């Protein structure tokens, strides 16, 4: 059956720019998948997505005008129900056949086949393949229904009565199979071959498409539109780089901004603009944020990464004289920068420490009190962590940084740009004369904000950031705000990952159980005590974090299930487990360890008794005891000095006596004294083998 390429375009009013990329990808992928499922397109058919501010389109290669007919086998009912004792059809079977448009004449052709424990009748039939018009209508309906957009608009059609729901009002539909229009209706629109080009720059207002394959080129030549999102994005990147290089500068790297700007223009034209250099007195984060968030501009940086007074604008028009476009953008950005400078100047008139009292008037959570109460809890936790990590000096610095950490929430700048909380606190702390360590800690205490974000830059910052995240976890778990499924409104998973990264990557020698306990102690009596839940939550996140670092599930389980108190040691434990697993004795010892664990679980609890050498009757158990007496001090000494690899490798000497023990000794002897002594020996072996990691997790 011959095939031709298919082009479908939905022409609409301006689509949400932050969602456009996903909308275009979803539209094309769902449309193509539906056509393939209906047999109108081959499996794996090439599909090209197009998305611009005013259109969603897809080009699908090798689409048939009609799907091939296919054989279908349909189960009817058990033979015992369908046929009577004489083999004649029962009324139930005749009724079922009638519902399928068949009669008794097909009964001899029905097939018998096993169906579970019984035998059933099956009807073989041919189903006509879908026509492209019907199949495309179904595919379009499915593609529109599955668009990843949380809210849709409801609008009336031209008749004034009919309402439809879609992302934005739709005004045109193109459906071309080769050079032929596929007749169908969607969203009250009838398909055709005409679309609309650029609002201002199209050579002619209406572009009449010759065929499916000419879509992108005709839109470019006649409509002045780069229909492909990817090509338009690449063109913006090229122009940004060219203009920046000509100035000896580089544009700020921001993929989200690039995607958003790509979704705002159909024919990008990058222009160089500038603002007054005196605005550079304002912290660069403020200027960059206002230019990116409010104006969608690309700030330019010099070779040292410092912000300059020049920036790039992506325009949707290409006038012969761009001076008015440049002047207009420079005029628009000036008040934004002036506002930022005003906020910065005003905020510095009041010290951060003088703002702290105002935090007690700001509600944090109706069950957790004010930001002031929260700040005091963070101070308490930070002081305890500081004492444990660096003594009184670090605790005192952490206390000051924690006290100032939330004060910038009351500044005008953070009120205007919440994304700058912490960052502005650092600037204002420096202006107030606070030590650099305190300023960095105030700035960094929200870190790491996301996966891959940098950790706080100094010990004070690490202590305060750790305290802040622990307070959040203890507070919200204590009032029952626990993440469920894919819902995590307070980003507690991110906070937990931050705690894990600071403990491990920051190398903090802290007991996790003690940390969680200290966090809950900071809350008043009556606050929910959910230490166990927080501990379990942290261990779950820990396992995922370690697997993402490249460790196997067995290696991670072996270390995590050993419940190490100090997570800063975990990387060395994992390295030791990996080295141990490479030893020829590892598999046998892991299997034996698993067996020992199972035996001890089933014992009567007498395994806590000390081993009595006088009761070691069998040569194999005496040999194991002697080997354990020899190996254990070596392994324990290595463990105590933190050489976990040496500790585990010392255990390799136990392979032969352990194998001999299980080959020649009956643990559950009839004599209770012998049985208890052998269980005690196994308990001692189990304790020696599992200090670094639970080696049973390495067993196949």
Beta strands, then each sheet from edge to edge (+ up, - down):
strand 1: 3-12
strand 2: 47-52
strand 3: 55-64
strand 4: 70-78
strand 5: 111-115
strand 6: 118-127
strand 7: 153-156
strand 8: 163-166
strand 9: 170-177
strand 10: 180-181
strand 11: 185-186
strand 12: 189-190
strand 13: 194-196
strand 14: 206-208
strand 15: 250-251
strand 16: 269-274
strand 17: 298-301
strand 18: 307-315
strand 19: 363-365
strand 20: 369-370
sheet 1: 2+ 3- 1+ 9- 10+
sheet 2: 4+ 6- 5+
sheet 3: 7+ 8-
sheet 4: 11+ 12-
sheet 5: 13+ 14-
sheet 6: 15+ 17- 18+ 16-
sheet 7: 19+ 20-
end
